[in-house]
Amino acid sequence: MQVRWKILLVKITVWLSLEIWLNLVGLDYLADYSEFIFEQNNGFVGLCCVNLG
C-alpha cells in the first residue's frame, strides 16, 4: 500500500486548522453534533441503546 504523503499532510493540516478555528470561535459543538448524527445513521448508536429488560 502506497501512502500519498502530500495529500495526507494537506488533509491533516486542513482538519487540524479547522478544528482549532472552530474551537476558538465556539462552534466546535456543531462539528461534534454532526458526528453524532452520522453515527446514528450507521446504526451504531441504535445498537447501544437497545432495551434488554
PyMOL Python script that loads the backbone (N, CA, C, O; Angstrom):
from pymol import cmd

cmd.read_pdbstr("""\
ATOM      1  N   MET A   1       0.839  -1.180   0.000  1.00  0.00           N
ATOM      2  CA  MET A   1       0.000   0.000   0.000  1.00  0.00           C
ATOM      3  C   MET A   1       0.882   1.240   0.000  1.00  0.00           C
ATOM      4  O   MET A   1       1.743   1.409   0.864  1.00  0.00           O
ATOM      5  N   GLN A   2       0.659   2.084  -0.962  1.00  0.00           N
ATOM      6  CA  GLN A   2       1.463   3.293  -1.089  1.00  0.00           C
ATOM      7  C   GLN A   2       0.699   4.471  -0.486  1.00  0.00           C
ATOM      8  O   GLN A   2      -0.445   4.740  -0.851  1.00  0.00           O
ATOM      9  N   VAL A   3       1.349   5.159   0.434  1.00  0.00           N
ATOM     10  CA  VAL A   3       0.729   6.309   1.080  1.00  0.00           C
ATOM     11  C   VAL A   3       1.104   7.557   0.297  1.00  0.00           C
ATOM     12  O   VAL A   3       2.272   7.783  -0.020  1.00  0.00           O
ATOM     13  N   ARG A   4       0.109   8.352  -0.006  1.00  0.00           N
ATOM     14  CA  ARG A   4       0.356   9.628  -0.689  1.00  0.00           C
ATOM     15  C   ARG A   4       0.562  10.675   0.396  1.00  0.00           C
ATOM     16  O   ARG A   4      -0.389  11.277   0.893  1.00  0.00           O
ATOM     17  N   TRP A   5       1.827  10.877   0.752  1.00  0.00           N
ATOM     18  CA  TRP A   5       2.171  11.697   1.900  1.00  0.00           C
ATOM     19  C   TRP A   5       1.740  13.147   1.740  1.00  0.00           C
ATOM     20  O   TRP A   5       1.288  13.762   2.706  1.00  0.00           O
ATOM     21  N   LYS A   6       1.868  13.700   0.552  1.00  0.00           N
ATOM     22  CA  LYS A   6       1.500  15.106   0.357  1.00  0.00           C
ATOM     23  C   LYS A   6       0.011  15.320   0.574  1.00  0.00           C
ATOM     24  O   LYS A   6      -0.392  16.282   1.228  1.00  0.00           O
ATOM     25  N   ILE A   7      -0.806  14.427   0.029  1.00  0.00           N
ATOM     26  CA  ILE A   7      -2.259  14.548   0.190  1.00  0.00           C
ATOM     27  C   ILE A   7      -2.645  14.336   1.650  1.00  0.00           C
ATOM     28  O   ILE A   7      -3.486  15.056   2.189  1.00  0.00           O
ATOM     29  N   LEU A   8      -2.030  13.352   2.280  1.00  0.00           N
ATOM     30  CA  LEU A   8      -2.311  13.079   3.687  1.00  0.00           C
ATOM     31  C   LEU A   8      -1.938  14.271   4.564  1.00  0.00           C
ATOM     32  O   LEU A   8      -2.699  14.646   5.456  1.00  0.00           O
ATOM     33  N   LEU A   9      -0.794  14.856   4.321  1.00  0.00           N
ATOM     34  CA  LEU A   9      -0.347  16.003   5.103  1.00  0.00           C
ATOM     35  C   LEU A   9      -1.277  17.193   4.912  1.00  0.00           C
ATOM     36  O   LEU A   9      -1.578  17.901   5.873  1.00  0.00           O
ATOM     37  N   VAL A  10      -1.733  17.422   3.691  1.00  0.00           N
ATOM     38  CA  VAL A  10      -2.658  18.527   3.428  1.00  0.00           C
ATOM     39  C   VAL A  10      -3.981  18.301   4.146  1.00  0.00           C
ATOM     40  O   VAL A  10      -4.520  19.228   4.751  1.00  0.00           O
ATOM     41  N   LYS A  11      -4.509  17.090   4.088  1.00  0.00           N
ATOM     42  CA  LYS A  11      -5.779  16.796   4.749  1.00  0.00           C
ATOM     43  C   LYS A  11      -5.684  16.957   6.259  1.00  0.00           C
ATOM     44  O   LYS A  11      -6.586  17.514   6.883  1.00  0.00           O
ATOM     45  N   ILE A  12      -4.602  16.475   6.844  1.00  0.00           N
ATOM     46  CA  ILE A  12      -4.418  16.593   8.292  1.00  0.00           C
ATOM     47  C   ILE A  12      -4.261  18.054   8.689  1.00  0.00           C
ATOM     48  O   ILE A  12      -4.810  18.482   9.705  1.00  0.00           O
ATOM     49  N   THR A  13      -3.523  18.817   7.904  1.00  0.00           N
ATOM     50  CA  THR A  13      -3.320  20.229   8.202  1.00  0.00           C
ATOM     51  C   THR A  13      -4.628  21.004   8.128  1.00  0.00           C
ATOM     52  O   THR A  13      -4.915  21.826   8.998  1.00  0.00           O
ATOM     53  N   VAL A  14      -5.422  20.746   7.090  1.00  0.00           N
ATOM     54  CA  VAL A  14      -6.707  21.434   6.951  1.00  0.00           C
ATOM     55  C   VAL A  14      -7.632  21.056   8.098  1.00  0.00           C
ATOM     56  O   VAL A  14      -8.274  21.927   8.685  1.00  0.00           O
ATOM     57  N   TRP A  15      -7.709  19.770   8.428  1.00  0.00           N
ATOM     58  CA  TRP A  15      -8.577  19.322   9.512  1.00  0.00           C
ATOM     59  C   TRP A  15      -8.173  19.951  10.843  1.00  0.00           C
ATOM     60  O   TRP A  15      -9.024  20.422  11.596  1.00  0.00           O
ATOM     61  N   LEU A  16      -6.877  19.955  11.125  1.00  0.00           N
ATOM     62  CA  LEU A  16      -6.404  20.487  12.394  1.00  0.00           C
ATOM     63  C   LEU A  16      -6.638  21.996  12.483  1.00  0.00           C
ATOM     64  O   LEU A  16      -7.043  22.499  13.531  1.00  0.00           O
ATOM     65  N   SER A  17      -6.388  22.708  11.404  1.00  0.00           N
ATOM     66  CA  SER A  17      -6.600  24.151  11.430  1.00  0.00           C
ATOM     67  C   SER A  17      -8.083  24.485  11.577  1.00  0.00           C
ATOM     68  O   SER A  17      -8.433  25.438  12.275  1.00  0.00           O
ATOM     69  N   LEU A  18      -8.962  23.713  10.928  1.00  0.00           N
ATOM     70  CA  LEU A  18     -10.397  23.944  11.093  1.00  0.00           C
ATOM     71  C   LEU A  18     -10.861  23.634  12.511  1.00  0.00           C
ATOM     72  O   LEU A  18     -11.690  24.356  13.064  1.00  0.00           O
ATOM     73  N   GLU A  19     -10.338  22.576  13.096  1.00  0.00           N
ATOM     74  CA  GLU A  19     -10.693  22.245  14.483  1.00  0.00           C
ATOM     75  C   GLU A  19     -10.283  23.367  15.428  1.00  0.00           C
ATOM     76  O   GLU A  19     -11.056  23.758  16.303  1.00  0.00           O
ATOM     77  N   ILE A  20      -9.078  23.883  15.258  1.00  0.00           N
ATOM     78  CA  ILE A  20      -8.602  24.969  16.125  1.00  0.00           C
ATOM     79  C   ILE A  20      -9.452  26.214  15.920  1.00  0.00           C
ATOM     80  O   ILE A  20      -9.847  26.863  16.888  1.00  0.00           O
ATOM     81  N   TRP A  21      -9.736  26.551  14.654  1.00  0.00           N
ATOM     82  CA  TRP A  21     -10.524  27.750  14.362  1.00  0.00           C
ATOM     83  C   TRP A  21     -11.943  27.629  14.909  1.00  0.00           C
ATOM     84  O   TRP A  21     -12.455  28.569  15.517  1.00  0.00           O
ATOM     85  N   LEU A  22     -12.581  26.478  14.699  1.00  0.00           N
ATOM     86  CA  LEU A  22     -13.939  26.285  15.217  1.00  0.00           C
ATOM     87  C   LEU A  22     -13.976  26.330  16.740  1.00  0.00           C
ATOM     88  O   LEU A  22     -14.938  26.827  17.326  1.00  0.00           O
ATOM     89  N   ASN A  23     -12.947  25.819  17.369  1.00  0.00           N
ATOM     90  CA  ASN A  23     -12.880  25.840  18.825  1.00  0.00           C
ATOM     91  C   ASN A  23     -12.730  27.271  19.339  1.00  0.00           C
ATOM     92  O   ASN A  23     -13.344  27.643  20.339  1.00  0.00           O
ATOM     93  N   LEU A  24     -11.917  28.067  18.656  1.00  0.00           N
ATOM     94  CA  LEU A  24     -11.728  29.454  19.072  1.00  0.00           C
ATOM     95  C   LEU A  24     -13.005  30.271  18.873  1.00  0.00           C
ATOM     96  O   LEU A  24     -13.317  31.144  19.683  1.00  0.00           O
ATOM     97  N   VAL A  25     -13.732  29.993  17.812  1.00  0.00           N
ATOM     98  CA  VAL A  25     -14.963  30.727  17.523  1.00  0.00           C
ATOM     99  C   VAL A  25     -16.111  30.243  18.405  1.00  0.00           C
ATOM    100  O   VAL A  25     -17.070  30.980  18.635  1.00  0.00           O
ATOM    101  N   GLY A  26     -16.019  29.026  18.891  1.00  0.00           N
ATOM    102  CA  GLY A  26     -17.060  28.470  19.756  1.00  0.00           C
ATOM    103  C   GLY A  26     -18.053  27.613  19.009  1.00  0.00           C
ATOM    104  O   GLY A  26     -19.143  27.353  19.519  1.00  0.00           O
ATOM    105  N   LEU A  27     -17.708  27.166  17.812  1.00  0.00           N
ATOM    106  CA  LEU A  27     -18.616  26.352  17.015  1.00  0.00           C
ATOM    107  C   LEU A  27     -18.192  24.889  16.946  1.00  0.00           C
ATOM    108  O   LEU A  27     -18.679  24.144  16.096  1.00  0.00           O
ATOM    109  N   ASP A  28     -17.308  24.479  17.813  1.00  0.00           N
ATOM    110  CA  ASP A  28     -16.825  23.104  17.782  1.00  0.00           C
ATOM    111  C   ASP A  28     -17.943  22.120  18.118  1.00  0.00           C
ATOM    112  O   ASP A  28     -17.932  20.984  17.643  1.00  0.00           O
ATOM    113  N   TYR A  29     -18.904  22.549  18.930  1.00  0.00           N
ATOM    114  CA  TYR A  29     -20.024  21.675  19.263  1.00  0.00           C
ATOM    115  C   TYR A  29     -20.830  21.316  18.020  1.00  0.00           C
ATOM    116  O   TYR A  29     -21.460  20.259  17.974  1.00  0.00           O
ATOM    117  N   LEU A  30     -20.814  22.184  17.017  1.00  0.00           N
ATOM    118  CA  LEU A  30     -21.537  21.914  15.775  1.00  0.00           C
ATOM    119  C   LEU A  30     -20.929  20.719  15.052  1.00  0.00           C
ATOM    120  O   LEU A  30     -21.656  19.872  14.533  1.00  0.00           O
ATOM    121  N   ALA A  31     -19.613  20.645  15.013  1.00  0.00           N
ATOM    122  CA  ALA A  31     -18.940  19.517  14.388  1.00  0.00           C
ATOM    123  C   ALA A  31     -19.181  18.233  15.175  1.00  0.00           C
ATOM    124  O   ALA A  31     -19.366  17.169  14.584  1.00  0.00           O
ATOM    125  N   ASP A  32     -19.179  18.327  16.494  1.00  0.00           N
ATOM    126  CA  ASP A  32     -19.446  17.152  17.321  1.00  0.00           C
ATOM    127  C   ASP A  32     -20.861  16.646  17.099  1.00  0.00           C
ATOM    128  O   ASP A  32     -21.092  15.438  17.062  1.00  0.00           O
ATOM    129  N   TYR A  33     -21.817  17.570  16.950  1.00  0.00           N
ATOM    130  CA  TYR A  33     -23.200  17.180  16.720  1.00  0.00           C
ATOM    131  C   TYR A  33     -23.354  16.475  15.373  1.00  0.00           C
ATOM    132  O   TYR A  33     -24.097  15.500  15.263  1.00  0.00           O
ATOM    133  N   SER A  34     -22.653  16.966  14.351  1.00  0.00           N
ATOM    134  CA  SER A  34     -22.750  16.320  13.040  1.00  0.00           C
ATOM    135  C   SER A  34     -22.155  14.914  13.089  1.00  0.00           C
ATOM    136  O   SER A  34     -22.674  14.011  12.432  1.00  0.00           O
ATOM    137  N   GLU A  35     -21.090  14.708  13.843  1.00  0.00           N
ATOM    138  CA  GLU A  35     -20.527  13.373  14.003  1.00  0.00           C
ATOM    139  C   GLU A  35     -21.528  12.455  14.709  1.00  0.00           C
ATOM    140  O   GLU A  35     -21.639  11.280  14.361  1.00  0.00           O
ATOM    141  N   PHE A  36     -22.252  12.979  15.692  1.00  0.00           N
ATOM    142  CA  PHE A  36     -23.262  12.199  16.398  1.00  0.00           C
ATOM    143  C   PHE A  36     -24.379  11.778  15.440  1.00  0.00           C
ATOM    144  O   PHE A  36     -24.844  10.639  15.486  1.00  0.00           O
ATOM    145  N   ILE A  37     -24.804  12.690  14.583  1.00  0.00           N
ATOM    146  CA  ILE A  37     -25.867  12.381  13.624  1.00  0.00           C
ATOM    147  C   ILE A  37     -25.411  11.298  12.648  1.00  0.00           C
ATOM    148  O   ILE A  37     -26.170  10.378  12.346  1.00  0.00           O
ATOM    149  N   PHE A  38     -24.174  11.403  12.153  1.00  0.00           N
ATOM    150  CA  PHE A  38     -23.677  10.403  11.215  1.00  0.00           C
ATOM    151  C   PHE A  38     -23.531   9.039  11.883  1.00  0.00           C
ATOM    152  O   PHE A  38     -23.744   8.015  11.233  1.00  0.00           O
ATOM    153  N   GLU A  39     -23.176   9.003  13.158  1.00  0.00           N
ATOM    154  CA  GLU A  39     -23.085   7.728  13.867  1.00  0.00           C
ATOM    155  C   GLU A  39     -24.457   7.094  14.008  1.00  0.00           C
ATOM    156  O   GLU A  39     -24.577   5.871  13.939  1.00  0.00           O
ATOM    157  N   GLN A  40     -25.499   7.900  14.205  1.00  0.00           N
ATOM    158  CA  GLN A  40     -26.850   7.356  14.302  1.00  0.00           C
ATOM    159  C   GLN A  40     -27.268   6.739  12.981  1.00  0.00           C
ATOM    160  O   GLN A  40     -27.945   5.711  12.968  1.00  0.00           O
ATOM    161  N   ASN A  41     -26.877   7.348  11.870  1.00  0.00           N
ATOM    162  CA  ASN A  41     -27.240   6.812  10.564  1.00  0.00           C
ATOM    163  C   ASN A  41     -26.557   5.473  10.292  1.00  0.00           C
ATOM    164  O   ASN A  41     -27.078   4.661   9.527  1.00  0.00           O
ATOM    165  N   ASN A  42     -25.415   5.235  10.897  1.00  0.00           N
ATOM    166  CA  ASN A  42     -24.709   3.969  10.721  1.00  0.00           C
ATOM    167  C   ASN A  42     -25.334   2.845  11.537  1.00  0.00           C
ATOM    168  O   ASN A  42     -25.033   1.675  11.302  1.00  0.00           O
ATOM    169  N   GLY A  43     -26.200   3.178  12.490  1.00  0.00           N
ATOM    170  CA  GLY A  43     -26.836   2.167  13.319  1.00  0.00           C
ATOM    171  C   GLY A  43     -26.041   1.817  14.554  1.00  0.00           C
ATOM    172  O   GLY A  43     -26.495   1.004  15.358  1.00  0.00           O
ATOM    173  N   PHE A  44     -24.871   2.399  14.734  1.00  0.00           N
ATOM    174  CA  PHE A  44     -24.017   2.070  15.874  1.00  0.00           C
ATOM    175  C   PHE A  44     -24.672   2.510  17.177  1.00  0.00           C
ATOM    176  O   PHE A  44     -24.711   1.743  18.139  1.00  0.00           O
ATOM    177  N   VAL A  45     -25.182   3.723  17.219  1.00  0.00           N
ATOM    178  CA  VAL A  45     -25.790   4.239  18.437  1.00  0.00           C
ATOM    179  C   VAL A  45     -27.077   3.482  18.739  1.00  0.00           C
ATOM    180  O   VAL A  45     -27.383   3.224  19.903  1.00  0.00           O
ATOM    181  N   GLY A  46     -27.831   3.125  17.709  1.00  0.00           N
ATOM    182  CA  GLY A  46     -29.070   2.392  17.903  1.00  0.00           C
ATOM    183  C   GLY A  46     -28.851   1.043  18.565  1.00  0.00           C
ATOM    184  O   GLY A  46     -29.668   0.611  19.378  1.00  0.00           O
ATOM    185  N   LEU A  47     -27.759   0.376  18.228  1.00  0.00           N
ATOM    186  CA  LEU A  47     -27.466  -0.923  18.840  1.00  0.00           C
ATOM    187  C   LEU A  47     -27.103  -0.773  20.310  1.00  0.00           C
ATOM    188  O   LEU A  47     -27.378  -1.666  21.111  1.00  0.00           O
ATOM    189  N   CYS A  48     -26.488   0.350  20.671  1.00  0.00           N
ATOM    190  CA  CYS A  48     -26.088   0.549  22.056  1.00  0.00           C
ATOM    191  C   CYS A  48     -27.270   0.899  22.952  1.00  0.00           C
ATOM    192  O   CYS A  48     -27.182   0.768  24.173  1.00  0.00           O
ATOM    193  N   CYS A  49     -28.362   1.339  22.362  1.00  0.00           N
ATOM    194  CA  CYS A  49     -29.495   1.829  23.153  1.00  0.00           C
ATOM    195  C   CYS A  49     -30.651   0.844  23.181  1.00  0.00           C
ATOM    196  O   CYS A  49     -31.770   1.240  23.508  1.00  0.00           O
ATOM    197  N   VAL A  50     -30.432  -0.408  22.856  1.00  0.00           N
ATOM    198  CA  VAL A  50     -31.496  -1.396  22.843  1.00  0.00           C
ATOM    199  C   VAL A  50     -31.873  -1.753  24.287  1.00  0.00           C
ATOM    200  O   VAL A  50     -31.000  -2.013  25.115  1.00  0.00           O
ATOM    201  N   ASN A  51     -33.152  -1.764  24.574  1.00  0.00           N
ATOM    202  CA  ASN A  51     -33.652  -2.096  25.909  1.00  0.00           C
ATOM    203  C   ASN A  51     -33.740  -3.611  26.032  1.00  0.00           C
ATOM    204  O   ASN A  51     -34.547  -4.241  25.348  1.00  0.00           O
ATOM    205  N   LEU A  52     -32.924  -4.197  26.890  1.00  0.00           N
ATOM    206  CA  LEU A  52     -32.900  -5.644  27.053  1.00  0.00           C
ATOM    207  C   LEU A  52     -33.837  -6.118  28.162  1.00  0.00           C
ATOM    208  O   LEU A  52     -34.058  -7.319  28.311  1.00  0.00           O
ATOM    209  N   GLY A  53     -34.379  -5.206  28.928  1.00  0.00           N
ATOM    210  CA  GLY A  53     -35.195  -5.584  30.078  1.00  0.00           C
ATOM    211  C   GLY A  53     -36.583  -5.586  29.739  1.00  0.00           C
ATOM    212  O   GLY A  53     -37.426  -5.881  30.586  1.00  0.00           O
TER     213      GLY A  53
END
""", "prot")
cmd.dss("prot")
cmd.show_as("cartoon", "prot")
cmd.util.cbc("prot")
cmd.orient("prot")
